């Protein structure tokens, strides 16, 4: 059931975000108690009804050094996917 619900939510989110003329992307990085690093990426936009919308694009385990090059590469991958 979880994969089906994921696909349903993904498709709904794609429908919502495709109405956006432009978006602002925010990121957040944090470490878990066992020192795993994670990065979350969110898109924010104003819809056709002038309501602010925010959609989570990805949360993933961030491997490697926290350099600007590594973060930029991951942001590019995520935005290309969307």
Phi, psi and omega in degrees: 000326183297314177300323179293317179295321177300311181297321177298314180294319178300314180295321177296318180295319178298322178295319180295312187286337181288348176278349183284133175282325176206158181226157170249134181255132172239153178229158175214138176237144178207166178243141177282175179299330179265019172073021171280136179265140178232152175229133176246142180231127183233141175253138179235140179200169176253126183277182184294344176264014181062031175257138177285130179237146174226133178229136177282122180269325182191148167224127185209162175288122182265106178269151176092182182289149180275059179267160179297326179294314180296317179294318179297319179298318179292320177298320178296317179300314182293313180294326176295321178298324181273000000 
